[in-house]
Amino acid sequence: MIPCATAQTRGPVGVLVVLQLLVSLPLAWLLNLYVDEVYSLHTAAQGPLGALAGGIHFERQAPLYFGLLSLWQMIDASVFFARLLSILCISASLVVLAQVARRLFPGVHPAWFVAPFALHPAAIWASVEIRVYALAMLLAALLLWSGLAAFFGPERRRGAVSAFVATAVVSLYTFYYLGFLLVGLGAALLASGRRQELGRYAAALAAVGLLCAPIGLWVSAQAGVGGEPGRLSAAGALRFWGTILADQAVPGHRLTAALGSRSARWVARGLLLALGAAVLVRWRLVSRLRESSLQIPWIALAVAAALFAAVGWLVGRGLVEPERYWTYLALPATLAVVGLVAAAGSERLLAATVVLLAAANAAELIVDYRPLAKPSDARHVAALLMREERPGEPILVFPNEWALPLRYEYHGVNPIVPVPREVSLERYDLAAIRIHSAEELETMMAALPKDEGTLWLVKDDEVYQGREHLDRYVASHFAVEASWPFYRKLVVQRLHRR
């Protein structure tokens, strides 16, 4: 391992925390609300107890984050302050990550591990979302930290097992998928041959299971949200597992998604994997994985990713495929990659790897946030509408969920009309977002207030079920006077009745 001085290790980590804040705070102020964030604000506004119930029954998730957000918003109910909770969770996760790195790799300066994660796209994304994902990353770091103290150390620490059990219980009541990391830690214990510790770990998990038993009362009902589950094939599950590992462990892999053609993406991914394989062979890094400290993050990462793939294969891809569910794996992946490279004993290789990771992450942030927009692009759309509209021009919005963030930003003179109906904030149902027939549109249009023959249509051109009904209806009843493209495939059109 590369030696480092133990003094003044906190200074560089503190600088990296400041860097993370300098990036995330302006984004939290400038970015529009996304629809999921509107749901969080709505759930939190019901008070702490109501937020806990809403987390279970409306959000269909583990409830603790929503109760915490409700308490947080009692201080300040603004959108920026709600995002600040997530930003502080990521800042805290950097500090905990440094502690985990010190414990696993005492001969390596912890800043080498924190530097790539400080600007990791998953961490920055989670920090500007009013959702659970930033807290999930912090809890993942705390699970690693408490698990190492309780079961992997050379000596048993008093109260460490209790701290681990408490962290695990809070984690499962906050984000169910953190349970995969618990299984991954158990697999790392098994691989390291710590049989006595494995028994203690099983007893701790039994206590966690007992304390989390109430989750079983609602989790099965939460799994069905009205969508088409569609299970992954065995080959699809294996590809999904590989995708998670590549996205988290290969520098620049996620960035290839920004390339224009499918063939270019695969060529770039092949080159990245080939470069990684060359580094592994040149410095004989695979043989280093026999070291226990290196095994822990790699096994935890691989097992957790495999469990995501297994759920997609056995239950349904919709439960695991959205990337946001497995973003927390970015933290153990950073530990795994940097730790493996550090084991080569080459300071130049370690520095080059961390610079490459940080550069790839920074490049992805530039690509992702250059438009300064989230899906629905509500802030920019609202500015256009208020600049171009005249009274008597209703604003149709599809999908209907997009009307929720637009109402936060729009302060014009015309009504916003979700297509084909208002979104229910009492019960989430994917079927209510779809357009099922042209008759639904006829009924909606008949109920519109009197207009001047001109309407606005805010339409996301991604594939939403029933969009073909909307396209046909607009083509047969309206002429498009003007069209404005926005973030991704969002389009705003001014329509005139034929």
LOFI-630860 format. One record per residue (C-alpha): residue number from 1; z, x, y; residue in three letters. Coordinates in steps of 0.05 Angstrom, whole numbers, plus 5000, padded with zeros to 4 digits. Layout:
! LOFI-630860
DOVO  nr    Z    X    Y rest
DOVO NUM    Z    X    Y  ALA
...
***
This chain:
! LOFI-630860
DOVO  nr    Z    X    Y rest
DOVO   1 5000 5000 5000  MET
DOVO   2 4988 5022 5072  ILE
DOVO   3 5054 5042 5105  PRO
DOVO   4 5076 5012 5170  CYS
DOVO   5 5135 5019 5216  ALA
DOVO   6 5186 4963 5210  THR
DOVO   7 5204 4966 5284  ALA
DOVO   8 5167 4925 5334  GLN
DOVO   9 5130 4883 5282  THR
DOVO  10 5146 4820 5321  ARG
DOVO  11 5107 4842 5383  GLY
DOVO  12 5037 4839 5352  PRO
DOVO  13 5053 4773 5317  VAL
DOVO  14 5077 4744 5382  GLY
DOVO  15 5013 4765 5416  VAL
DOVO  16 4973 4730 5362  LEU
DOVO  17 5014 4666 5371  VAL
DOVO  18 4998 4669 5446  VAL
DOVO  19 4924 4678 5429  LEU
DOVO  20 4926 4616 5385  GLN
DOVO  21 4958 4577 5442  LEU
DOVO  22 4907 4602 5492  LEU
DOVO  23 4852 4573 5448  VAL
DOVO  24 4884 4509 5424  SER
DOVO  25 4917 4484 5488  LEU
DOVO  26 4853 4479 5529  PRO
DOVO  27 4817 4445 5471  LEU
DOVO  28 4874 4395 5464  ALA
DOVO  29 4864 4377 5537  TRP
DOVO  30 4788 4375 5538  LEU
DOVO  31 4769 4342 5472  LEU
DOVO  32 4759 4267 5465  ASN
DOVO  33 4801 4226 5418  LEU
DOVO  34 4775 4217 5347  TYR
DOVO  35 4784 4150 5312  VAL
DOVO  36 4836 4176 5263  ASP
DOVO  37 4878 4200 5322  GLU
DOVO  38 4875 4130 5351  VAL
DOVO  39 4903 4103 5286  TYR
DOVO  40 4959 4155 5290  SER
DOVO  41 4977 4134 5361  LEU
DOVO  42 4976 4061 5341  HIS
DOVO  43 5021 4073 5281  THR
DOVO  44 5070 4116 5320  ALA
DOVO  45 5074 4065 5376  ALA
DOVO  46 5111 4017 5329  GLN
DOVO  47 5176 4057 5334  GLY
DOVO  48 5203 4106 5282  PRO
DOVO  49 5218 4056 5227  LEU
DOVO  50 5154 4017 5240  GLY
DOVO  51 5115 4082 5239  ALA
DOVO  52 5144 4100 5171  LEU
DOVO  53 5123 4032 5144  ALA
DOVO  54 5055 4037 5178  GLY
DOVO  55 5044 4106 5147  GLY
DOVO  56 5052 4075 5079  ILE
DOVO  57 5017 4008 5086  HIS
DOVO  58 4965 4018 5141  PHE
DOVO  59 4950 4092 5140  GLU
DOVO  60 4959 4093 5064  ARG
DOVO  61 4990 4162 5067  GLN
DOVO  62 5057 4196 5060  ALA
DOVO  63 5100 4169 5118  PRO
DOVO  64 5142 4225 5148  LEU
DOVO  65 5092 4252 5197  TYR
DOVO  66 5083 4184 5230  PHE
DOVO  67 5158 4175 5238  GLY
DOVO  68 5162 4245 5269  LEU
DOVO  69 5104 4230 5316  LEU
DOVO  70 5138 4166 5338  SER
DOVO  71 5201 4204 5356  LEU
DOVO  72 5159 4257 5391  TRP
DOVO  73 5123 4206 5433  GLN
DOVO  74 5188 4179 5459  MET
DOVO  75 5190 4242 5502  ILE
DOVO  76 5118 4233 5528  ASP
DOVO  77 5066 4183 5503  ALA
DOVO  78 5005 4221 5527  SER
DOVO  79 4948 4243 5482  VAL
DOVO  80 4957 4316 5501  PHE
DOVO  81 5031 4315 5484  PHE
DOVO  82 5017 4283 5417  ALA
DOVO  83 4969 4340 5402  ARG
DOVO  84 5021 4390 5426  LEU
DOVO  85 5063 4372 5364  LEU
DOVO  86 5006 4397 5320  SER
DOVO  87 4996 4459 5363  ILE
DOVO  88 5069 4478 5356  LEU
DOVO  89 5065 4467 5280  CYS
DOVO  90 5008 4518 5276  ILE
DOVO  91 5046 4567 5321  SER
DOVO  92 5106 4561 5275  ALA
DOVO  93 5062 4570 5213  SER
DOVO  94 5039 4637 5241  LEU
DOVO  95 5111 4660 5247  VAL
DOVO  96 5128 4637 5177  VAL
DOVO  97 5064 4669 5150  LEU
DOVO  98 5088 4735 5178  ALA
DOVO  99 5154 4727 5140  GLN
DOVO 100 5118 4710 5075  VAL
DOVO 101 5073 4772 5084  ALA
DOVO 102 5134 4816 5096  ARG
DOVO 103 5165 4791 5031  ARG
DOVO 104 5102 4797 4989  LEU
DOVO 105 5074 4861 5020  PHE
DOVO 106 5131 4900 5052  PRO
DOVO 107 5087 4961 5063  GLY
DOVO 108 5035 4925 5105  VAL
DOVO 109 5044 4904 5177  HIS
DOVO 110 5047 4827 5178  PRO
DOVO 111 5000 4824 5237  ALA
DOVO 112 4943 4841 5190  TRP
DOVO 113 4955 4774 5155  PHE
DOVO 114 4968 4733 5218  VAL
DOVO 115 4907 4758 5256  ALA
DOVO 116 4854 4722 5215  PRO
DOVO 117 4895 4659 5210  PHE
DOVO 118 4910 4655 5285  ALA
DOVO 119 4838 4636 5299  LEU
DOVO 120 4822 4605 5232  HIS
DOVO 121 4777 4544 5244  PRO
DOVO 122 4820 4502 5198  ALA
DOVO 123 4883 4521 5237  ALA
DOVO 124 4852 4509 5305  ILE
DOVO 125 4821 4443 5281  TRP
DOVO 126 4888 4419 5255  ALA
DOVO 127 4924 4440 5319  SER
DOVO 128 4882 4393 5362  VAL
DOVO 129 4886 4333 5314  GLU
DOVO 130 4938 4279 5321  ILE
DOVO 131 4944 4278 5246  ARG
DOVO 132 4987 4308 5192  VAL
DOVO 133 4945 4369 5175  TYR
DOVO 134 4979 4420 5221  ALA
DOVO 135 5047 4399 5195  LEU
DOVO 136 5019 4406 5124  ALA
DOVO 137 5000 4478 5139  MET
DOVO 138 5069 4493 5165  LEU
DOVO 139 5101 4462 5104  LEU
DOVO 140 5053 4502 5059  ALA
DOVO 141 5079 4565 5092  ALA
DOVO 142 5151 4543 5084  LEU
DOVO 143 5139 4526 5010  LEU
DOVO 144 5113 4596 4998  LEU
DOVO 145 5171 4627 5037  TRP
DOVO 146 5226 4587 5003  SER
DOVO 147 5193 4592 4935  GLY
DOVO 148 5189 4668 4940  LEU
DOVO 149 5262 4672 4961  ALA
DOVO 150 5286 4626 4905  ALA
DOVO 151 5245 4649 4845  PHE
DOVO 152 5205 4713 4857  PHE
DOVO 153 5255 4759 4890  GLY
DOVO 154 5291 4818 4854  PRO
DOVO 155 5357 4783 4867  GLU
DOVO 156 5377 4710 4872  ARG
DOVO 157 5393 4686 4941  ARG
DOVO 158 5449 4637 4949  ARG
DOVO 159 5424 4569 4970  GLY
DOVO 160 5351 4590 4962  ALA
DOVO 161 5336 4539 4907  VAL
DOVO 162 5367 4483 4948  SER
DOVO 163 5324 4503 5008  ALA
DOVO 164 5263 4503 4963  PHE
DOVO 165 5279 4434 4936  VAL
DOVO 166 5291 4406 5006  ALA
DOVO 167 5225 4436 5030  THR
DOVO 168 5187 4409 4971  ALA
DOVO 169 5215 4339 4980  VAL
DOVO 170 5198 4338 5055  VAL
DOVO 171 5129 4364 5037  SER
DOVO 172 5114 4309 4988  LEU
DOVO 173 5139 4255 5035  TYR
DOVO 174 5093 4285 5088  THR
DOVO 175 5029 4303 5050  PHE
DOVO 176 5020 4288 4977  TYR
DOVO 177 4969 4343 4964  TYR
DOVO 178 5022 4396 4978  LEU
DOVO 179 5045 4380 4908  GLY
DOVO 180 4985 4421 4883  PHE
DOVO 181 5016 4482 4915  LEU
DOVO 182 5080 4469 4876  LEU
DOVO 183 5040 4471 4811  VAL
DOVO 184 5005 4534 4835  GLY
DOVO 185 5072 4569 4847  LEU
DOVO 186 5095 4549 4777  GLY
DOVO 187 5031 4578 4748  ALA
DOVO 188 5044 4643 4786  ALA
DOVO 189 5114 4646 4756  LEU
DOVO 190 5085 4635 4686  LEU
DOVO 191 5033 4690 4696  ALA
DOVO 192 5085 4739 4720  SER
DOVO 193 5126 4730 4656  GLY
DOVO 194 5190 4708 4691  ARG
DOVO 195 5212 4661 4635  ARG
DOVO 196 5283 4652 4659  GLN
DOVO 197 5259 4637 4730  GLU
DOVO 198 5207 4589 4701  LEU
DOVO 199 5264 4548 4672  GLY
DOVO 200 5300 4546 4738  ARG
DOVO 201 5234 4527 4772  TYR
DOVO 202 5224 4469 4723  ALA
DOVO 203 5295 4445 4738  ALA
DOVO 204 5281 4448 4813  ALA
DOVO 205 5216 4409 4804  LEU
DOVO 206 5255 4357 4763  ALA
DOVO 207 5302 4348 4822  ALA
DOVO 208 5243 4343 4869  VAL
DOVO 209 5211 4290 4823  GLY
DOVO 210 5275 4250 4821  LEU
DOVO 211 5283 4251 4897  LEU
DOVO 212 5209 4233 4906  CYS
DOVO 213 5209 4177 4855  ALA
DOVO 214 5202 4123 4910  PRO
DOVO 215 5133 4150 4925  ILE
DOVO 216 5110 4120 4859  GLY
DOVO 217 5125 4050 4886  LEU
DOVO 218 5068 4053 4936  TRP
DOVO 219 5021 4111 4919  VAL
DOVO 220 4978 4074 4868  SER
DOVO 221 4964 4018 4918  ALA
DOVO 222 4945 4071 4970  GLN
DOVO 223 4892 4102 4926  ALA
DOVO 224 4845 4042 4932  GLY
DOVO 225 4819 4034 5003  VAL
DOVO 226 4758 3992 4989  GLY
DOVO 227 4709 4050 4981  GLY
DOVO 228 4665 4071 4923  GLU
DOVO 229 4707 4123 4885  PRO
DOVO 230 4650 4156 4846  GLY
DOVO 231 4677 4210 4800  ARG
DOVO 232 4652 4282 4800  LEU
DOVO 233 4616 4305 4738  SER
DOVO 234 4646 4364 4700  ALA
DOVO 235 4594 4410 4730  ALA
DOVO 236 4605 4378 4799  GLY
DOVO 237 4680 4390 4793  ALA
DOVO 238 4668 4463 4776  LEU
DOVO 239 4621 4470 4836  ARG
DOVO 240 4673 4435 4880  PHE
DOVO 241 4726 4484 4857  TRP
DOVO 242 4680 4542 4873  GLY
DOVO 243 4664 4512 4942  THR
DOVO 244 4738 4508 4960  ILE
DOVO 245 4750 4580 4939  LEU
DOVO 246 4688 4606 4975  ALA
DOVO 247 4704 4567 5039  ASP
DOVO 248 4774 4594 5040  GLN
DOVO 249 4765 4665 5014  ALA
DOVO 250 4695 4689 5034  VAL
DOVO 251 4688 4710 5107  PRO
DOVO 252 4634 4671 5142  GLY
DOVO 253 4620 4623 5084  HIS
DOVO 254 4637 4561 5124  ARG
DOVO 255 4593 4586 5181  LEU
DOVO 256 4531 4583 5137  THR
DOVO 257 4534 4507 5143  ALA
DOVO 258 4507 4515 5214  ALA
DOVO 259 4442 4546 5189  LEU
DOVO 260 4381 4501 5197  GLY
DOVO 261 4352 4500 5127  SER
DOVO 262 4381 4491 5058  ARG
DOVO 263 4346 4554 5032  SER
DOVO 264 4373 4596 5090  ALA
DOVO 265 4443 4571 5075  ARG
DOVO 266 4438 4592 5002  TRP
DOVO 267 4408 4660 5019  VAL
DOVO 268 4465 4673 5068  ALA
DOVO 269 4517 4651 5018  ARG
DOVO 270 4487 4695 4965  GLY
DOVO 271 4488 4755 5011  LEU
DOVO 272 4561 4742 5029  LEU
DOVO 273 4582 4736 4956  LEU
DOVO 274 4543 4799 4938  ALA
DOVO 275 4577 4838 4994  LEU
DOVO 276 4645 4813 4969  GLY
DOVO 277 4628 4833 4898  ALA
DOVO 278 4607 4902 4921  ALA
DOVO 279 4674 4912 4957  VAL
DOVO 280 4712 4889 4895  LEU
DOVO 281 4674 4939 4851  VAL
DOVO 282 4675 4997 4900  ARG
DOVO 283 4750 4996 4910  TRP
DOVO 284 4767 4970 4840  ARG
DOVO 285 4805 4912 4870  LEU
DOVO 286 4802 4866 4810  VAL
DOVO 287 4847 4914 4771  SER
DOVO 288 4898 4909 4827  ARG
DOVO 289 4909 4835 4811  LEU
DOVO 290 4957 4858 4756  ARG
DOVO 291 5008 4869 4812  GLU
DOVO 292 5055 4809 4817  SER
DOVO 293 5054 4806 4893  SER
DOVO 294 4978 4799 4892  LEU
DOVO 295 4978 4748 4836  GLN
DOVO 296 5022 4698 4871  ILE
DOVO 297 4976 4676 4928  PRO
DOVO 298 4913 4681 4885  TRP
DOVO 299 4940 4640 4828  ILE
DOVO 300 4970 4589 4876  ALA
DOVO 301 4903 4582 4911  LEU
DOVO 302 4861 4578 4848  ALA
DOVO 303 4906 4528 4814  VAL
DOVO 304 4912 4483 4875  ALA
DOVO 305 4836 4483 4884  ALA
DOVO 306 4828 4468 4810  ALA
DOVO 307 4874 4408 4817  LEU
DOVO 308 4832 4381 4874  PHE
DOVO 309 4770 4387 4830  ALA
DOVO 310 4806 4355 4771  ALA
DOVO 311 4826 4294 4812  VAL
DOVO 312 4754 4287 4835  GLY
DOVO 313 4731 4290 4763  TRP
DOVO 314 4784 4245 4732  LEU
DOVO 315 4798 4195 4787  VAL
DOVO 316 4747 4195 4844  GLY
DOVO 317 4713 4243 4891  ARG
DOVO 318 4732 4203 4953  GLY
DOVO 319 4805 4222 4942  LEU
DOVO 320 4792 4297 4949  VAL
DOVO 321 4723 4312 4977  GLU
DOVO 322 4738 4307 5052  PRO
DOVO 323 4752 4379 5073  GLU
DOVO 324 4813 4359 5114  ARG
DOVO 325 4852 4346 5050  TYR
DOVO 326 4849 4419 5029  TRP
DOVO 327 4850 4455 5096  THR
DOVO 328 4922 4477 5084  TYR
DOVO 329 4896 4523 5029  LEU
DOVO 330 4870 4568 5085  ALA
DOVO 331 4940 4597 5092  LEU
DOVO 332 4950 4621 5020  PRO
DOVO 333 4877 4643 5019  ALA
DOVO 334 4889 4688 5079  THR
DOVO 335 4948 4719 5043  LEU
DOVO 336 4907 4728 4981  ALA
DOVO 337 4846 4761 5013  VAL
DOVO 338 4883 4808 5061  VAL
DOVO 339 4934 4827 5008  GLY
DOVO 340 4880 4845 4958  LEU
DOVO 341 4843 4888 5008  VAL
DOVO 342 4908 4922 5030  ALA
DOVO 343 4921 4940 4958  ALA
DOVO 344 4861 4987 4960  ALA
DOVO 345 4903 5034 5003  GLY
DOVO 346 4846 5044 5053  SER
DOVO 347 4867 5032 5125  GLU
DOVO 348 4794 5030 5147  ARG
DOVO 349 4776 4978 5095  LEU
DOVO 350 4836 4935 5115  LEU
DOVO 351 4818 4940 5189  ALA
DOVO 352 4745 4925 5176  ALA
DOVO 353 4762 4865 5133  THR
DOVO 354 4810 4835 5183  VAL
DOVO 355 4760 4846 5240  VAL
DOVO 356 4705 4813 5197  LEU
DOVO 357 4750 4754 5181  LEU
DOVO 358 4771 4746 5254  ALA
DOVO 359 4699 4753 5279  ALA
DOVO 360 4673 4702 5229  ALA
DOVO 361 4728 4653 5248  ASN
DOVO 362 4715 4663 5323  ALA
DOVO 363 4640 4653 5313  ALA
DOVO 364 4653 4588 5275  GLU
DOVO 365 4699 4564 5331  LEU
DOVO 366 4644 4577 5382  ILE
DOVO 367 4594 4538 5341  VAL
DOVO 368 4643 4481 5328  ASP
DOVO 369 4670 4472 5398  TYR
DOVO 370 4613 4492 5443  ARG
DOVO 371 4597 4417 5455  PRO
DOVO 372 4671 4405 5472  LEU
DOVO 373 4668 4341 5431  ALA
DOVO 374 4695 4308 5369  LYS
DOVO 375 4659 4254 5329  PRO
DOVO 376 4645 4192 5373  SER
DOVO 377 4641 4239 5434  ASP
DOVO 378 4677 4183 5471  ALA
DOVO 379 4691 4222 5535  ARG
DOVO 380 4619 4242 5548  HIS
DOVO 381 4592 4174 5525  VAL
DOVO 382 4640 4137 5572  ALA
DOVO 383 4619 4181 5630  ALA
DOVO 384 4545 4164 5618  LEU
DOVO 385 4559 4090 5612  LEU
DOVO 386 4600 4087 5676  MET
DOVO 387 4546 4125 5713  ARG
DOVO 388 4486 4085 5689  GLU
DOVO 389 4511 4014 5675  GLU
DOVO 390 4507 3951 5716  ARG
DOVO 391 4551 3889 5710  PRO
DOVO 392 4529 3840 5655  GLY
DOVO 393 4509 3893 5604  GLU
DOVO 394 4553 3889 5542  PRO
DOVO 395 4564 3953 5503  ILE
DOVO 396 4552 3947 5427  LEU
DOVO 397 4585 4002 5385  VAL
DOVO 398 4569 4020 5313  PHE
DOVO 399 4607 4037 5270  PRO
DOVO 400 4659 3990 5298  ASN
DOVO 401 4714 4043 5291  GLU
DOVO 402 4679 4084 5346  TRP
DOVO 403 4699 4030 5395  ALA
DOVO 404 4772 4050 5389  LEU
DOVO 405 4767 4120 5421  PRO
DOVO 406 4714 4095 5470  LEU
DOVO 407 4763 4045 5499  ARG
DOVO 408 4810 4102 5515  TYR
DOVO 409 4757 4137 5557  GLU
DOVO 410 4715 4080 5585  TYR
DOVO 411 4738 4046 5650  HIS
DOVO 412 4675 4010 5669  GLY
DOVO 413 4657 3937 5683  VAL
DOVO 414 4627 3914 5617  ASN
DOVO 415 4658 3891 5551  PRO
DOVO 416 4658 3938 5491  ILE
DOVO 417 4635 3900 5429  VAL
DOVO 418 4647 3931 5361  PRO
DOVO 419 4591 3917 5311  VAL
DOVO 420 4596 3874 5270  PRO
DOVO 421 4669 3856 5285  ARG
DOVO 422 4734 3881 5314  GLU
DOVO 423 4772 3933 5274  VAL
DOVO 424 4836 3909 5243  SER
DOVO 425 4897 3950 5262  LEU
DOVO 426 4939 3912 5211  GLU
DOVO 427 4903 3930 5147  ARG
DOVO 428 4853 3986 5138  TYR
DOVO 429 4792 3964 5098  ASP
DOVO 430 4728 4003 5091  LEU
DOVO 431 4690 3939 5075  ALA
DOVO 432 4705 3913 5145  ALA
DOVO 433 4667 3972 5176  ILE
DOVO 434 4602 3955 5141  ARG
DOVO 435 4547 3907 5162  ILE
DOVO 436 4535 3863 5102  HIS
DOVO 437 4477 3820 5128  SER
DOVO 438 4433 3802 5187  ALA
DOVO 439 4471 3736 5192  GLU
DOVO 440 4534 3774 5212  GLU
DOVO 441 4496 3804 5270  LEU
DOVO 442 4468 3736 5291  GLU
DOVO 443 4539 3708 5292  THR
DOVO 444 4565 3767 5333  MET
DOVO 445 4508 3763 5383  MET
DOVO 446 4518 3688 5393  ALA
DOVO 447 4590 3701 5412  ALA
DOVO 448 4573 3752 5466  LEU
DOVO 449 4587 3736 5539  PRO
DOVO 450 4525 3719 5579  LYS
DOVO 451 4485 3781 5596  ASP
DOVO 452 4427 3799 5642  GLU
DOVO 453 4379 3814 5586  GLY
DOVO 454 4401 3886 5581  THR
DOVO 455 4452 3914 5531  LEU
DOVO 456 4477 3982 5511  TRP
DOVO 457 4481 4007 5439  LEU
DOVO 458 4525 4066 5420  VAL
DOVO 459 4504 4084 5350  LYS
DOVO 460 4522 4140 5303  ASP
DOVO 461 4459 4157 5264  ASP
DOVO 462 4497 4185 5205  GLU
DOVO 463 4490 4141 5144  VAL
DOVO 464 4538 4082 5148  TYR
DOVO 465 4531 4024 5100  GLN
DOVO 466 4493 3967 5132  GLY
DOVO 467 4460 4008 5186  ARG
DOVO 468 4392 3985 5162  GLU
DOVO 469 4410 3913 5182  HIS
DOVO 470 4427 3937 5252  LEU
DOVO 471 4363 3978 5258  ASP
DOVO 472 4320 3919 5237  ARG
DOVO 473 4355 3871 5283  TYR
DOVO 474 4348 3916 5343  VAL
DOVO 475 4275 3930 5328  ALA
DOVO 476 4258 3856 5324  SER
DOVO 477 4299 3831 5384  HIS
DOVO 478 4300 3889 5434  PHE
DOVO 479 4258 3943 5466  ALA
DOVO 480 4291 4011 5477  VAL
DOVO 481 4287 4027 5551  GLU
DOVO 482 4322 4094 5548  ALA
DOVO 483 4359 4138 5498  SER
DOVO 484 4410 4194 5504  TRP
DOVO 485 4430 4240 5447  PRO
DOVO 486 4502 4262 5440  PHE
DOVO 487 4547 4302 5393  TYR
DOVO 488 4517 4309 5323  ARG
DOVO 489 4475 4247 5311  LYS
DOVO 490 4507 4200 5361  LEU
DOVO 491 4456 4162 5405  VAL
DOVO 492 4466 4117 5465  VAL
DOVO 493 4409 4068 5479  GLN
DOVO 494 4395 4019 5535  ARG
DOVO 495 4364 3957 5504  LEU
DOVO 496 4325 3901 5536  HIS
DOVO 497 4314 3833 5504  ARG
DOVO 498 4243 3820 5483  ARG
***
